[in-house]
Amino acid sequence: MLKRILISLLALELGYLVAVNGALQLQITQDLVNKIRPEKFYVSWERAWSWYPFRVHAEGVFANGQARTQQWEVTATSASGSLSVLPLILKHVYLSNLQAESIDYRQRPRLKADVDYTNRLAYFPEIKGRQIVPVETAELKKKRPWKIHINDLQATGEHRFWVYNLQGTASGPATGNLYTETRRGAFWLDVEQFELDLGPAFLNGNAEAFRGGTVAGSLGFSPLVRAENPGRRMLRFAYLDADLDLAVDSLDFINMLTGNLGNFSITGAGQVQGRLSISDGFVRAGTQLSATADNLGVDMYDINVLGKGVVNIHTPDTEDTPLGLDVQYDQLTATRAEEPAPFLIGETLHLEYRGSNFITPDPSLGLADLWDDEEARQRRADNSLNLFIERATVPDMSALNYHLPPETALQFAGGTTELNADIFFGEELLNGTIKLDSTATQVQIDEQRLKADLDIDMNLAGGNPRTFTADFSGSTLRLFNVYVEGEKEQFEGDYWSTSLEVSTGEGTFAQPIELSAKSLITVSDTRPLVALFKNRSRTPKWLGNMMSVKNLNGEAEMQLTGGKLKVPLAYVDSEKAEVGIKATFFEGEREGVVYARFKKLDTLVKRLDGKRNVDVIKAREKFEAYELP
């Protein structure tokens, strides 16, 4: 009995071997398979055989196909796998223990009417036997989808990929599992382990995306429904946990990790090393990734910083938050958009971001939607950005005129300054300090020029970075070693100085700039004030006697709004002398009065309705009575 069973089994095996292997060698078998859905898929092989039921080995494997929005092609030098037959009745395809050697994978989109492919179309891969066609837009018929299960997929050897306009090579093993449904149904992918040596990759034919390196870890997509998450929405379900060591020609990928910063982008080329862990749209615990570049660029609003530096992206070892992104420069230049020369040259600049680790917002939402979204607001609540600058130089002070309203009639004409800054930006808070230490600063006041050393300590006591408003109360300015050059009078004083302390000040520093401030003023003596006074007007001879007056104190009030700079009152005085001003500056013009007193002698210089004159009768009464319009 046993013998008969064995003989029967042997006969069945021999029959299977002859029938199945014979069929696998016949071209008609491939032809029949390809008649099932030729518009959807095509397969072929050079050699194929099967040693036992439902497992097939093949060499020279080729397949391609198309879905509603994509076309694809895959080849392998050899492949083998096992197929479960009975589930096919229920439109389930089970492939297991699938092994492939040296895979070449290609994919390109079917064309959408509202997308411009002009600059990319020529660089999409060729797919044998298929033309590039428009996307399929007809409504799907209600049918049961095919459900495809691939378990224990293993790939080894030398691989190639060409996806859209990106192509490259890789070698090494990868293992994983896949589930997908036709008709834009459910999908998930789990590449449990891969360890690849990457060759160079190119965009648009010859633009190098990265030069090569190594990558090892796991990646995939959490379960999703493709119809509900088309295109970039799938990224929210992607995950990656890998060790990277890559030489890249673009650091643009880092901008995916800075989605919460806005008006902030990183460029450059260099070496990327470390561990990156991402899942479900969040950077996860244990991420420690660095990118080093000799041409590291950071764009913030209209400013571009370029130099030698490193970007570090990190999370705590056991917690997902906060995400940290640190940019550290050792050498740098900073240039404003549309200006050829840098306004800042430095040795040390640090940017430190701490906050939400959420990186892939819904691409269908606009910036306004994301800003108003309650969940997004909660994620941003603890976001912060620190800016630290040490030993940077402004080579030409005239670059700071960008921040001076033209209404002031005051412009920097030259000189250098050392800049140090330490500023904290929160979601709705900013504070910090900016310090300028200037030498031989040249200042143009109308037709007059003065040269001086200038120190500014800008105190940012509060503010809102979203609206570019700041409280600069407590800021100070000190002017010393002044030289005044004019047609009538000159002054040069190594020991002269003046200081200004802002008692209350607030402003909006986005264009157009608006300011409001009250300040305390101290002046060591009146010599440069007299020189300026004489150069600007016809003045009485007694004014020269003011030269010896020392230790003056006073106050100043200033308002800048609506394109006009108003000084309701600014004065310095002592027992012997006094100088005061009430004026409005606008569109290159000025109106107002200037008062000067020495002991019992005084004068009032007026400029009203474009006319200038000098009063010596009741000068104080007229000055006190005058109010800005």
C-alpha positions as CSV (number, residue, x, y, z in Angstrom):
1,M,0.0,0.0,0.0
2,L,2.7,2.4,1.0
3,K,4.6,1.5,-2.1
4,R,1.7,2.4,-4.3
5,I,1.3,5.7,-2.6
6,L,4.9,6.5,-3.1
7,I,4.7,5.5,-6.8
8,S,1.6,7.6,-7.2
9,L,3.2,10.6,-5.6
10,L,6.3,10.1,-7.7
11,A,4.2,9.9,-10.8
12,L,2.4,13.1,-9.8
13,E,5.7,14.8,-9.2
14,L,7.1,13.7,-12.5
15,G,3.9,14.7,-14.3
16,Y,4.0,18.1,-12.6
17,L,7.6,18.6,-13.5
18,V,7.0,17.7,-17.1
19,A,3.7,19.6,-17.5
20,V,4.6,22.7,-15.6
21,N,8.2,23.0,-16.7
22,G,7.2,22.3,-20.3
23,A,4.6,25.1,-20.1
24,L,7.1,27.5,-18.6
25,Q,9.4,27.0,-21.6
26,L,6.7,27.7,-24.2
27,Q,6.2,31.2,-25.6
28,I,2.5,30.6,-25.7
29,T,2.4,30.5,-21.9
30,Q,3.7,34.0,-21.7
31,D,1.3,35.1,-24.5
32,L,-1.7,33.7,-22.7
33,V,-0.7,35.4,-19.4
34,N,-0.3,38.7,-21.2
35,K,-3.7,38.5,-22.8
36,I,-5.4,38.7,-19.4
37,R,-5.1,42.5,-18.9
38,P,-2.6,43.7,-21.4
39,E,-3.5,47.4,-20.7
40,K,-2.7,46.8,-17.0
41,F,0.4,44.5,-17.0
42,Y,2.9,42.6,-19.1
43,V,5.4,39.9,-18.0
44,S,8.1,37.8,-19.6
45,W,11.0,35.6,-18.6
46,E,14.0,34.1,-20.4
47,R,14.1,30.8,-18.4
48,A,11.8,29.4,-15.7
49,W,11.3,26.1,-13.9
50,S,9.6,24.7,-10.9
51,W,10.8,21.7,-8.7
52,Y,7.7,21.4,-6.6
53,P,4.1,22.7,-6.8
54,F,3.4,26.4,-6.5
55,R,7.0,27.6,-6.4
56,V,8.7,28.9,-9.5
57,H,12.3,30.0,-10.3
58,A,13.0,32.3,-13.2
59,E,15.8,34.1,-14.9
60,G,15.7,37.3,-17.0
61,V,12.4,38.4,-15.4
62,F,10.7,41.4,-16.9
63,A,7.4,43.1,-16.0
64,N,5.7,46.4,-16.5
65,G,2.3,47.9,-16.1
66,Q,0.2,50.9,-15.4
67,A,-2.4,52.1,-12.9
68,R,-4.6,55.1,-13.1
69,T,-1.9,57.6,-12.4
70,Q,1.5,55.7,-12.7
71,Q,3.4,53.5,-15.1
72,W,6.1,51.1,-13.9
73,E,8.7,48.6,-15.0
74,V,10.8,46.1,-13.2
75,T,13.5,43.6,-14.3
76,A,15.6,41.1,-12.3
77,T,18.4,38.8,-13.3
78,S,16.6,36.1,-11.4
79,A,13.6,35.6,-9.1
80,S,11.8,32.9,-7.3
81,G,8.6,32.7,-5.2
82,S,5.7,30.6,-3.9
83,L,2.1,31.2,-4.9
84,S,-1.0,30.1,-3.0
85,V,-3.6,29.0,-5.6
86,L,-6.9,28.6,-3.8
87,P,-7.1,32.2,-2.5
88,L,-7.1,33.4,-6.2
89,I,-10.7,32.4,-6.3
90,L,-11.5,35.2,-3.9
91,K,-9.2,37.6,-5.7
92,H,-6.4,37.3,-3.2
93,V,-2.8,36.9,-4.4
94,Y,-0.4,35.4,-1.8
95,L,3.3,35.4,-2.7
96,S,5.8,34.2,-0.2
97,N,9.5,33.6,0.2
98,L,10.0,35.9,-2.8
99,Q,13.6,36.3,-3.7
100,A,15.0,38.6,-6.4
101,E,18.5,39.3,-7.7
102,S,19.8,42.6,-9.1
103,I,16.5,44.6,-9.5
104,D,16.1,47.5,-12.0
105,Y,13.0,49.5,-11.2
106,R,11.5,52.4,-13.2
107,Q,8.4,54.5,-12.6
108,R,6.9,57.6,-14.2
109,P,3.6,59.5,-13.9
110,R,0.8,59.5,-16.2
111,L,0.3,63.2,-17.2
112,K,-2.1,65.5,-15.4
113,A,-3.7,68.3,-17.3
114,D,-3.0,70.9,-14.6
115,V,0.7,70.0,-14.1
116,D,3.5,71.5,-16.3
117,Y,6.1,68.8,-17.1
118,T,8.1,70.9,-19.5
119,N,11.4,70.8,-17.5
120,R,11.1,67.1,-16.5
121,L,9.3,65.2,-19.2
122,A,12.5,64.5,-21.2
123,Y,14.1,62.9,-18.2
124,F,11.4,60.4,-17.3
125,P,12.4,56.8,-17.9
126,E,11.4,54.8,-20.9
127,I,9.1,51.9,-20.3
128,K,9.1,49.2,-22.9
129,G,6.0,49.0,-25.0
130,R,4.1,51.9,-23.2
131,Q,3.7,55.5,-24.3
132,I,3.3,58.3,-21.8
133,V,-0.4,58.9,-21.6
134,P,-2.7,61.1,-19.5
135,V,-4.1,60.0,-16.2
136,E,-7.2,58.0,-16.2
137,T,-10.1,60.1,-14.9
138,A,-13.1,57.9,-15.6
139,E,-15.0,57.0,-12.5
140,L,-14.1,53.6,-11.1
141,K,-16.6,50.8,-11.6
142,K,-17.8,49.1,-8.4
143,K,-15.8,45.9,-8.4
144,R,-14.0,43.9,-5.8
145,P,-10.3,44.8,-5.8
146,W,-7.5,42.3,-6.1
147,K,-5.7,42.0,-2.8
148,I,-2.0,41.3,-3.1
149,H,0.0,39.9,-0.2
150,I,3.8,39.6,-0.5
151,N,5.5,38.1,2.5
152,D,9.2,37.6,3.1
153,L,10.5,39.6,0.1
154,Q,14.3,39.5,-0.2
155,A,16.4,41.5,-2.7
156,T,20.1,41.1,-3.2
157,G,22.8,42.1,-5.7
158,E,23.3,45.3,-7.8
159,H,20.2,47.4,-8.2
160,R,19.2,50.4,-10.3
161,F,16.3,52.8,-9.9
162,W,14.8,55.5,-12.2
163,V,11.8,57.2,-10.6
164,Y,10.5,60.2,-12.4
165,N,13.5,62.3,-13.1
166,L,15.8,60.8,-10.5
167,Q,18.0,57.8,-11.2
168,G,20.8,56.0,-9.4
169,T,22.3,52.7,-8.3
170,A,22.6,50.7,-5.1
171,S,24.0,47.4,-3.9
172,G,23.2,45.2,-1.0
173,P,20.4,43.2,0.7
174,A,16.9,44.3,1.7
175,T,14.0,42.3,3.2
176,G,10.4,43.2,3.7
177,N,6.6,42.7,3.3
178,L,4.0,44.4,1.2
179,Y,0.2,44.6,1.0
180,T,-1.7,46.4,-1.7
181,E,-5.1,46.5,-3.2
182,T,-6.0,47.5,-6.7
183,R,-8.5,50.2,-7.5
184,R,-6.6,52.7,-5.2
185,G,-7.4,50.7,-2.1
186,A,-5.4,49.9,1.0
187,F,-1.6,49.8,1.0
188,W,1.2,49.2,3.4
189,L,4.9,48.5,3.0
190,D,7.4,47.3,5.6
191,V,11.1,47.0,4.6
192,E,12.2,45.4,7.8
193,Q,15.9,45.7,7.1
194,F,18.1,47.1,4.4
195,E,21.9,47.7,4.1
196,L,22.8,49.4,0.9
197,D,25.9,51.0,-0.7
198,L,24.5,53.8,-2.8
199,G,26.2,55.0,-6.0
200,P,25.8,58.5,-7.4
201,A,22.2,59.6,-8.1
202,F,21.3,62.2,-10.8
203,L,18.4,64.6,-11.4
204,N,17.4,65.5,-14.9
205,G,20.1,63.4,-16.5
206,N,23.3,64.8,-15.2
207,A,22.6,67.0,-12.2
208,E,24.1,65.1,-9.3
209,A,21.7,64.7,-6.3
210,F,24.2,62.9,-4.2
211,R,27.6,61.3,-4.7
212,G,27.0,58.1,-2.9
213,G,27.4,56.6,0.6
214,T,25.8,54.0,2.8
215,V,22.4,53.7,4.4
216,A,21.1,50.9,6.7
217,G,17.9,50.5,8.6
218,S,14.2,50.1,8.0
219,L,11.5,52.0,6.1
220,G,7.9,51.8,4.8
221,F,4.4,53.1,4.9
222,S,1.9,52.5,7.7
223,P,-1.5,51.2,6.5
224,L,-3.3,53.8,4.3
225,V,-6.0,54.0,1.6
226,R,-4.5,55.5,-1.5
227,A,-7.8,57.0,-2.8
228,E,-8.0,59.1,0.4
229,N,-4.3,60.0,0.5
230,P,-3.0,60.7,-3.0
231,G,0.4,62.1,-3.9
232,R,2.2,63.9,-1.1
233,R,-0.4,63.0,1.5
234,M,1.1,59.5,1.6
235,L,4.2,61.1,3.2
236,R,2.3,61.4,6.5
237,F,2.2,57.6,6.6
238,A,5.9,57.1,5.7
239,Y,8.5,55.9,8.3
240,L,12.3,55.6,8.2
241,D,14.7,54.6,10.9
242,A,18.2,54.5,9.4
243,D,21.9,55.2,9.8
244,L,23.1,57.5,7.0
245,D,26.5,58.4,5.6
246,L,26.0,60.2,2.4
247,A,27.8,62.8,0.3
248,V,25.0,64.9,-1.1
249,D,24.9,67.8,-3.6
250,S,21.8,69.3,-2.1
251,L,20.7,69.8,1.5
252,D,17.2,70.7,0.5
253,F,15.8,67.6,2.2
254,I,16.5,69.3,5.6
255,N,13.7,71.8,4.7
256,M,11.3,68.9,5.2
257,L,12.4,68.9,8.8
258,T,11.9,72.7,9.3
259,G,8.3,72.8,8.2
260,N,7.3,74.7,11.3
261,L,9.8,77.6,10.9
262,G,8.5,79.3,7.7
263,N,10.5,81.9,5.8
264,F,13.5,79.7,6.5
265,S,15.3,77.4,4.2
266,I,18.7,75.6,4.0
267,T,20.8,75.0,0.9
268,G,24.3,73.7,0.2
269,A,26.1,70.4,-0.5
270,G,28.2,68.3,1.9
271,Q,28.4,65.2,4.1
272,V,25.3,63.9,5.9
273,Q,25.9,61.5,8.8
274,G,24.0,60.0,11.7
275,R,20.7,58.5,12.5
276,L,17.3,59.7,11.3
277,S,14.0,58.3,12.7
278,I,10.7,59.5,11.2
279,S,7.2,58.1,11.3
280,D,3.6,59.3,10.8
281,G,4.8,62.8,10.0
282,F,6.9,63.2,13.1
283,V,10.7,63.1,13.8
284,R,11.1,60.5,16.5
285,A,13.3,59.8,19.6
286,G,17.0,59.0,19.0
287,T,17.5,61.2,15.9
288,Q,21.0,62.5,15.7
289,L,21.8,63.7,12.2
290,S,24.5,66.2,11.0
291,A,25.2,67.9,7.7
292,T,28.5,69.6,7.1
293,A,29.1,71.9,4.2
294,D,31.6,74.5,3.0
295,N,28.8,76.3,1.2
296,L,26.0,76.1,3.8
297,G,23.3,78.6,3.0
298,V,20.4,79.8,5.2
299,D,17.7,82.0,3.7
300,M,15.7,84.0,6.3
301,Y,13.1,86.4,4.8
302,D,15.3,88.5,2.4
303,I,18.6,87.7,4.0
304,N,21.0,84.9,2.7
305,V,23.7,83.6,5.0
306,L,26.5,81.6,3.3
307,G,29.6,80.0,4.7
308,K,31.3,77.0,6.3
309,G,29.1,75.4,8.8
310,V,27.1,72.4,10.1
311,V,23.5,71.6,10.7
312,N,22.5,69.3,13.5
313,I,19.1,67.7,13.8
314,H,18.3,65.9,17.0
315,T,15.7,64.6,19.5
316,P,16.2,63.2,23.0
317,D,17.2,59.6,23.2
318,T,13.9,58.5,24.8
319,E,11.4,61.3,23.9
320,D,10.1,62.6,20.6
321,T,10.2,66.2,21.6
322,P,11.5,68.7,21.5
323,L,13.0,68.6,18.0
324,G,16.3,70.5,17.9
325,L,17.8,72.0,14.7
326,D,21.1,73.8,15.2
327,V,22.9,75.7,12.5
328,Q,26.5,76.6,13.4
329,Y,28.8,78.8,11.2
330,D,32.5,79.2,11.7
331,Q,32.9,81.5,8.7
332,L,30.1,83.4,7.0
333,T,28.8,86.3,5.0
334,A,25.3,87.7,5.0
335,T,23.8,89.4,2.0
336,R,20.4,91.0,1.5
337,A,18.4,90.1,-1.6
338,E,19.3,92.1,-4.7
339,E,22.4,93.6,-3.1
340,P,25.7,92.5,-4.5
341,A,28.0,93.0,-1.5
342,P,27.6,91.3,1.9
343,F,26.5,93.6,4.8
344,L,27.9,91.2,7.4
345,I,31.1,89.2,7.6
346,G,31.6,87.0,10.7
347,E,33.3,84.1,12.4
348,T,30.5,82.8,14.6
349,L,26.8,82.5,14.0
350,H,24.5,80.0,15.7
351,L,20.8,79.3,15.1
352,E,19.1,77.0,17.5
353,Y,15.5,75.8,17.0
354,R,13.5,73.9,19.6
355,G,10.0,72.8,19.3
356,S,7.5,70.7,17.5
357,N,8.7,67.5,15.8
358,F,5.8,67.6,13.3
359,I,7.1,67.9,9.8
360,T,4.5,66.9,7.2
361,P,1.4,69.0,7.3
362,D,-1.5,68.2,5.0
363,P,-0.4,69.6,1.6
364,S,-4.0,70.6,0.8
365,L,-3.9,73.2,3.5
366,G,-2.6,76.7,2.8
367,L,-0.4,78.7,5.1
368,A,-3.3,80.6,6.5
369,D,-5.1,77.4,7.2
370,L,-2.1,76.0,9.0
371,W,-1.7,79.2,11.0
372,D,-5.3,79.1,12.2
373,D,-5.4,75.3,12.8
374,E,-5.9,74.7,16.5
375,E,-3.7,71.6,16.6
376,A,-1.0,73.5,14.7
377,R,-1.2,76.3,17.2
378,Q,-0.8,73.9,20.1
379,R,2.3,72.3,18.4
380,R,3.8,75.7,17.9
381,A,3.1,76.9,21.4
382,D,6.6,76.0,22.7
383,N,8.5,76.6,19.5
384,S,11.6,78.8,19.9
385,L,14.5,80.1,17.8
386,N,17.7,81.5,19.3
387,L,20.1,83.6,17.2
388,F,23.6,84.1,18.5
389,I,26.2,86.2,16.7
390,E,29.7,86.8,18.0
391,R,32.6,88.8,16.4
392,A,30.8,89.6,13.2
393,T,31.7,92.8,11.3
394,V,29.6,95.1,9.2
395,P,32.2,96.3,6.7
396,D,30.3,99.3,5.5
397,M,27.9,101.0,7.9
398,S,25.9,102.4,5.0
399,A,24.4,98.9,4.8
400,L,22.4,99.8,7.9
401,N,20.5,102.5,6.0
402,Y,18.1,99.7,5.0
403,H,16.8,99.9,8.5
404,L,16.7,103.7,8.7
405,P,13.5,105.4,7.6
406,P,14.3,107.9,4.8
407,E,12.2,110.5,6.7
408,T,14.9,110.9,9.3
409,A,17.2,112.9,6.9
410,L,20.0,110.9,8.6
411,Q,22.1,108.3,6.7
412,F,25.2,106.3,7.4
413,A,27.9,107.1,4.9
414,G,30.7,104.8,6.0
415,G,32.6,103.2,8.8
416,T,32.8,99.7,10.2
417,T,31.1,98.1,13.2
418,E,31.5,94.9,15.2
419,L,28.2,93.2,15.8
420,N,27.2,90.8,18.6
421,A,23.7,89.5,19.1
422,D,21.8,87.1,21.3
423,I,18.0,87.0,20.5
424,F,15.3,84.6,21.5
425,F,12.2,84.2,19.3
426,G,9.2,82.4,20.7
427,E,5.8,81.8,19.2
428,E,4.6,85.2,20.5
429,L,7.6,86.6,22.3
430,L,11.0,87.9,21.6
431,N,13.8,89.3,23.7
432,G,17.5,89.7,23.7
433,T,20.3,92.1,22.9
434,I,22.0,93.5,19.8
435,K,25.4,95.3,20.3
436,L,27.2,97.5,17.8
437,D,30.7,98.7,18.5
438,S,31.6,101.1,15.6
439,T,34.7,102.9,14.7
440,A,34.9,106.1,12.5
441,T,31.3,105.9,11.6
442,Q,30.3,108.5,9.0
443,V,26.9,110.1,9.4
444,Q,25.3,112.3,6.8
445,I,22.8,114.9,8.1
446,D,21.4,116.7,5.1
447,E,24.4,118.5,3.6
448,Q,26.6,118.0,6.7
449,R,28.8,115.0,7.6
450,L,30.1,114.0,11.0
451,K,32.4,111.2,11.9
452,A,32.4,109.5,15.3
453,D,32.8,106.3,17.2
454,L,29.3,104.8,18.0
455,D,28.2,102.2,20.5
456,I,24.7,100.9,20.5
457,D,23.3,98.4,23.0
458,M,19.8,97.5,21.7
459,N,17.8,95.9,24.5
460,L,14.8,93.8,23.2
461,A,12.6,93.7,26.3
462,G,9.7,92.0,24.6
463,G,7.8,91.8,21.4
464,N,6.0,89.6,18.8
465,P,8.1,88.0,16.1
466,R,5.0,87.3,14.0
467,T,4.2,91.1,13.7
468,F,7.9,92.2,13.9
469,T,7.0,94.4,16.9
470,A,9.5,95.0,19.7
471,D,9.8,96.8,23.0
472,F,13.3,98.4,23.0
473,S,13.0,100.2,26.4
474,G,16.4,100.2,28.1
475,S,18.4,100.5,24.9
476,T,21.4,102.9,24.9
477,L,23.4,104.8,22.4
478,R,26.8,106.4,23.0
479,L,28.6,108.8,20.5
480,F,32.2,109.9,21.1
481,N,35.4,111.0,19.3
482,V,33.2,113.2,17.1
483,Y,34.4,115.2,14.1
484,V,32.0,117.7,12.5
485,E,32.9,119.0,9.0
486,G,31.0,122.0,7.5
487,E,31.5,125.1,5.4
488,K,31.4,127.5,8.3
489,E,32.5,125.5,11.3
490,Q,34.4,122.4,12.1
491,F,34.8,120.4,15.3
492,E,37.1,117.6,16.4
493,G,36.9,116.3,20.0
494,D,38.7,113.2,21.3
495,Y,37.0,113.7,24.7
496,W,33.5,114.7,23.7
497,S,30.7,112.3,24.2
498,T,26.9,112.0,24.3
499,S,24.6,109.2,25.4
500,L,21.0,108.4,24.9
501,E,19.0,106.0,27.0
502,V,15.5,104.9,25.9
503,S,13.2,105.0,28.8
504,T,10.2,103.7,26.9
505,G,10.3,102.6,23.3
506,E,8.3,100.3,21.0
507,G,8.0,99.8,17.3
508,T,7.2,97.7,14.2
509,F,10.4,96.8,12.3
510,A,8.9,95.5,9.2
511,Q,8.6,97.9,6.3
512,P,7.2,100.5,6.7
513,I,8.9,101.0,10.0
514,E,6.9,102.6,12.9
515,L,8.5,103.8,16.1
516,S,7.6,105.6,19.3
517,A,10.1,106.4,22.0
518,K,11.0,108.6,24.9
519,S,14.7,109.0,25.9
520,L,17.1,110.6,28.4
521,I,20.0,112.4,26.9
522,T,23.4,113.5,28.4
523,V,26.0,115.6,26.5
524,S,29.5,116.3,27.8
525,D,29.6,119.8,26.2
526,T,28.0,121.8,23.5
527,R,30.9,122.2,21.0
528,P,29.7,119.9,18.2
529,L,26.1,121.2,18.7
530,V,27.2,124.7,18.1
531,A,29.2,123.7,15.0
532,L,26.2,122.0,13.6
533,F,24.0,125.0,14.5
534,K,26.3,127.4,12.7
535,N,26.6,125.3,9.6
536,R,22.9,125.1,9.2
537,S,21.7,128.7,9.7
538,R,22.6,132.4,10.1
539,T,23.3,132.6,13.8
540,P,24.2,135.5,16.2
541,K,27.8,135.9,17.2
542,W,27.1,135.2,20.9
543,L,26.4,131.6,19.9
544,G,30.1,130.9,20.0
545,N,30.1,131.5,23.7
546,M,28.2,128.3,24.2
547,M,31.3,126.3,23.3
548,S,32.4,126.1,26.9
549,V,29.2,124.8,28.4
550,K,29.5,121.4,29.9
551,N,27.4,118.5,31.3
552,L,24.0,119.0,29.7
553,N,21.1,116.7,30.3
554,G,17.7,116.4,28.7
555,E,15.0,114.3,27.2
556,A,13.7,113.5,23.7
557,E,10.4,112.2,22.3
558,M,10.1,110.7,18.8
559,Q,7.3,109.2,16.7
560,L,7.6,107.6,13.3
561,T,4.4,106.7,11.6
562,G,2.7,107.2,8.2
563,G,5.9,108.2,6.5
564,K,6.6,111.1,8.9
565,L,9.2,111.4,11.7
566,K,7.9,113.7,14.4
567,V,9.9,115.0,17.3
568,P,7.4,116.7,19.6
569,L,10.2,117.8,21.9
570,A,13.9,117.1,22.3
571,Y,16.2,119.2,24.5
572,V,19.4,119.3,26.5
573,D,20.1,122.0,29.1
574,S,22.2,123.2,32.0
575,E,22.3,126.3,34.2
576,K,24.0,128.3,31.5
577,A,22.8,126.9,28.2
578,E,19.9,125.1,26.5
579,V,19.2,123.6,23.0
580,G,15.7,122.3,22.0
581,I,14.0,121.1,18.9
582,K,10.4,120.5,17.7
583,A,10.3,119.2,14.1
584,T,8.7,117.0,11.5
585,F,10.7,115.2,8.8
586,F,9.0,113.8,5.7
587,E,9.8,113.1,2.0
588,G,13.1,114.9,2.2
589,E,11.6,118.0,3.8
590,R,11.5,119.2,7.3
591,E,9.4,121.7,9.3
592,G,9.9,123.0,12.8
593,V,11.8,125.1,15.2
594,V,15.2,124.9,16.9
595,Y,15.8,126.9,20.1
596,A,19.2,127.8,21.6
597,R,20.0,129.7,24.8
598,F,23.2,130.9,26.5
599,K,22.7,132.6,29.8
600,K,20.1,135.3,29.0
601,L,20.7,135.3,25.3
602,D,18.6,133.1,23.1
603,T,17.4,132.6,19.5
604,L,14.9,130.6,17.5
605,V,15.5,129.1,14.1
606,K,12.3,128.4,12.2
607,R,11.6,126.5,9.0
608,L,7.9,126.6,8.2
609,D,6.2,126.2,4.8
610,G,9.6,125.9,3.1
611,K,10.8,129.3,4.5
612,R,13.6,129.7,7.0
613,N,14.2,132.7,9.4
614,V,15.7,133.5,12.7
615,D,13.9,135.1,15.7
616,V,15.7,136.7,18.6
617,I,12.6,138.4,20.2
618,K,10.6,136.3,22.6
619,A,12.4,133.2,21.3
620,R,11.5,131.0,24.3
621,E,7.8,132.0,24.4
622,K,7.5,131.2,20.7
623,F,9.4,127.9,21.1
624,E,7.1,126.8,24.0
625,A,4.0,127.8,22.1
626,Y,4.8,126.0,19.0
627,E,3.2,122.6,18.5
628,L,3.7,120.1,15.7
629,P,0.8,120.1,13.2
